[in-house]
């Protein structure tokens, strides 16, 4: 069972990720601009002062942040268009977000996703504590274009309110925590690409946006040759971060066509099929490893399992034993 959101945030954002702790308005604006986006900040009650903390965890081209202003504030844009999407997961308190003609009440269990194309305004209460996922605009637009088979990227507008809390939020936090355990900068960079694509695809598939109908449209059937190319591509690159959009492109399919083809042929998604292939390789390594030569965490991360708790559950479901128990028999 996933840990509660606040506990996950406390675990993830510790002292080493604290980049700002200040009551100075200019300093707060400068720090939050660098971590998130250019903006103007105004304290709505002049009898109060800021008591702002900002944690920043960069992961490749995206970042996770935890921001608490400690005062009633209004946040407004400083530039006409932004270069990022901001997805807010509230932990405590209340806020009111506006984007273009939309507005939404934001509180625990009711988040928001702010696209980069229109004016925004955040009215934030002093108690409001939030985790903010910052995604690169070009990456979102490019991945969306690939998913729908478009020739070039276009603007992606999400609906502002996020009703409830999508399951991927908790998986994201736990995956980020696991990613920080990767042994080298190269490993972290390699795995962050895979995690970023999973996050963006999850957003596009689960949250209403202007391409939802195109993404969910039933596409043409995949041929036997296209399926073979898809499978061969995944097996040839199984030790690398595999983006399903690259698999679809290699096979000459849209992402939706690829998903439907795997469902017809194997009764599962391409992502789950790939997970099973990787589980088999992890199992082979753990079953034959020399004593003390490997750790479960290192092997799992090597094969692209970013969420270690979920990895252990899938491993036990497939092999009837925990990965640590299999490795222990070798030591």
Beta strands, then each sheet from edge to edge (+ up, - down):
strand 1: 18-22
strand 2: 39-43
strand 3: 52-59
strand 4: 62-68
strand 5: 73-77
strand 6: 84-92
strand 7: 94-99
strand 8: 102-107
strand 9: 111-114
strand 10: 120-124
strand 11: 129-136
strand 12: 161-162
sheet 1: 1+ 3- 4+ 11- 6+ 9- 12+
sheet 2: 2+ 5- 10+ 7- 8+
end
